[in-house]
């Protein structure tokens, strides 16, 4: 008899974005005429084409694959040197962060990396997770048996870090010892950012407690405030206590092309039960080479093109485009009296509705044919909020905002 991993039975009924897709499909099936008008501002998928520099590099690399002299078979699981070196120089060393190419591991997406990294840690590790949060962080720990059972939407063995309007959606340090801490800035879903001083406090906590910070910087390309840190490795001591995740999905429109990377410094340590230190870099390399065969050569060439002068200009143009959308969304909701955060250094706008999140989702879908994401799907602290994504064409965002202005009641509260 085959027995299942019963931790899967502890998961919530469905994955948030699968539930949204199901509801939208049902609405379109039941309302064919209105279904054709649906504008999606929910899932964080891009709509703009890949940068020309990436397309040129991709074509060239495909042509190389057609010639035996330049054909590439299995590549290094960690990524080709040309991409790892470009990442280390441009994304880190240029900002004073001492990251070397051998500390970079190229992958097919940050969703996979943030999900898989928990395999390195003991099942009784105490994890701290912000609320609201990207669902993958919590769900993968549930699957591993690290969380206990859920009660009223929260798992018994998880330390939840509340992110509210009162704390600017940046959680306070835990009041109890934890082993692994998830942080995401610019944040998904709230769009909030973290200051250098705030990030320094987290690094100091991790150093003191011998804890590990998993720092998801997938949306770093949208930062415009020069005072905000772009990498946790800009903070002294972070190399000893932090792993960072980056993605080209939102940076350069690679959601369908698939390329990202994880940084594991050689100084970053985990410990056995006797307190002996082990380099997490070595453990991750072992995991990576065992379970991953690498990103394709043409895709890595396309990613490397991002770091050319032309690529940098084109990538900046992409994020500027989506930030223009975000600014319009925030202005519209704020003018209607809904407190908002995000949309300035992030492609997401976190909107306080004061009503049930799923009820507001249904209102938007049925009356305006606009798809957003209910905040309750990101955690208990997300109830009464929605997330609106700026990833769509500007004309569609304009149309969506015009519809919202017609169907949403204007609130008396002052927008933030």
CORURFEN-V827624 format. One record per helix or strand of 3 or more residues. SS is the DSSP state (H for helix, E for strand). FROM is the first residue (numbers start at 1). TO is the last residue. If there is no record, write none. Layout:
ss | from | to
SS | FROM | TO
SS | FROM | TO
This chain:
ss | from | to
H | 6 | 10
H | 16 | 30
H | 32 | 35
H | 52 | 64
H | 81 | 95
H | 101 | 103
E | 104 | 107
H | 110 | 120
E | 127 | 131
H | 135 | 144
E | 158 | 162
H | 165 | 167
E | 180 | 184
H | 196 | 209
E | 212 | 216
H | 220 | 222
H | 232 | 234
H | 238 | 240
E | 242 | 247
H | 249 | 252
E | 260 | 264
E | 269 | 271
E | 277 | 279
H | 280 | 291
H | 297 | 307
H | 309 | 335
E | 340 | 342
E | 348 | 352
H | 357 | 368
H | 375 | 378
H | 380 | 382
E | 385 | 389
H | 394 | 407
